[in-house]
């Protein structure tokens, strides 16, 4: 693979990752009705789209799908950490689900 190929691929991945990450972080902050269950549905769909690449969606779409999955996984992980920290600090009662 040409070095220029890997550079544009990394740039595309990084740009799409950042866009998806920021979109969902903002959604969590601004929409109190948005739940972890909904985020999981987006992640499940992203996994499905990633798996659908076996039919040959092309490099650009494959890179974007991989970036979307990585960003959503990060959002989910970080959201769970925040909830556990708030629960440990007594800000969220035990048993409250997200």
C-alpha positions as CSV (number, residue, x, y, z in Angstrom):
1,X,0.0,0.0,0.0
2,X,1.2,3.5,-0.9
3,X,2.1,5.7,2.1
4,X,-0.3,8.3,0.7
5,X,-3.1,5.8,0.8
6,X,-2.6,5.0,4.4
7,X,-2.4,8.7,5.3
8,X,-5.7,9.6,3.7
9,X,-7.3,6.5,5.2
10,X,-6.1,7.5,8.7
11,X,-7.3,11.0,8.1
12,X,-10.7,9.8,7.0
13,X,-10.9,7.5,10.0
14,X,-9.9,10.2,12.4
15,X,-12.3,12.8,11.0
16,X,-15.3,10.4,11.0
17,X,-14.4,9.1,14.4
18,X,-14.3,12.6,15.8
19,X,-17.5,13.6,14.1
20,X,-19.4,10.6,15.5
21,X,-17.9,10.9,18.9
22,X,-18.8,14.6,19.2
23,X,-22.3,14.0,17.9
24,X,-23.1,11.4,20.5
25,X,-21.4,13.2,23.4
26,X,-23.5,16.3,22.6
27,X,-26.6,14.2,22.3
28,X,-26.0,12.7,25.8
29,X,-25.5,16.2,27.2
30,X,-28.4,17.9,25.5
31,X,-31.1,15.2,25.4
32,X,-32.0,13.8,28.8
33,X,-34.4,11.3,27.2
34,X,-31.5,9.7,25.3
35,X,-30.7,6.4,26.9
36,X,-27.9,3.9,26.9
37,X,-30.3,1.4,25.4
38,X,-30.7,3.8,22.4
39,X,-26.9,4.1,22.1
40,X,-26.7,0.3,22.1
41,X,-29.1,0.2,19.2
42,X,-26.9,2.6,17.3
43,X,-23.9,0.5,18.1
44,X,-25.6,-2.7,17.1
45,X,-26.5,-1.1,13.7
46,X,-22.9,0.0,13.3
47,X,-21.7,-3.6,13.9
48,X,-24.3,-4.8,11.3
49,X,-23.1,-2.2,8.8
50,X,-19.5,-3.2,9.5
51,X,-20.3,-6.9,8.9
52,X,-22.2,-6.1,5.7
53,X,-18.9,-5.0,4.2
54,X,-18.1,-8.5,3.0
55,X,-20.1,-7.7,-0.1
56,X,-17.5,-5.1,-0.9
57,X,-18.7,-1.6,0.0
58,X,-15.3,-0.2,-0.8
59,X,-12.5,1.3,1.3
60,X,-14.1,4.6,2.1
61,X,-17.3,3.1,3.5
62,X,-15.4,0.4,5.4
63,X,-13.2,3.0,7.0
64,X,-16.2,5.1,8.0
65,X,-18.0,2.0,9.4
66,X,-14.9,1.1,11.5
67,X,-14.6,4.7,12.7
68,X,-18.3,4.7,13.7
69,X,-18.0,1.5,15.7
70,X,-14.9,2.7,17.5
71,X,-16.5,6.0,18.4
72,X,-19.7,4.5,19.6
73,X,-17.8,1.9,21.7
74,X,-15.8,4.7,23.2
75,X,-18.9,6.7,24.0
76,X,-20.6,3.7,25.6
77,X,-17.5,2.9,27.7
78,X,-17.0,6.5,28.9
79,X,-20.8,6.9,29.7
80,X,-20.7,3.7,31.8
81,X,-17.6,5.0,33.7
82,X,-19.4,8.4,34.4
83,X,-22.4,6.6,35.7
84,X,-20.4,4.3,37.9
85,X,-18.4,7.3,39.3
86,X,-21.7,9.2,40.0
87,X,-23.2,6.1,41.6
88,X,-20.1,5.6,43.8
89,X,-20.3,9.3,44.8
90,X,-24.0,8.8,45.8
91,X,-25.3,11.1,43.0
92,X,-27.2,8.2,41.4
93,X,-29.2,5.8,43.6
94,X,-28.6,2.1,43.3
95,X,-31.0,0.4,41.0
96,X,-31.5,3.3,38.6
97,X,-30.9,2.0,35.1
98,X,-29.8,3.9,32.0
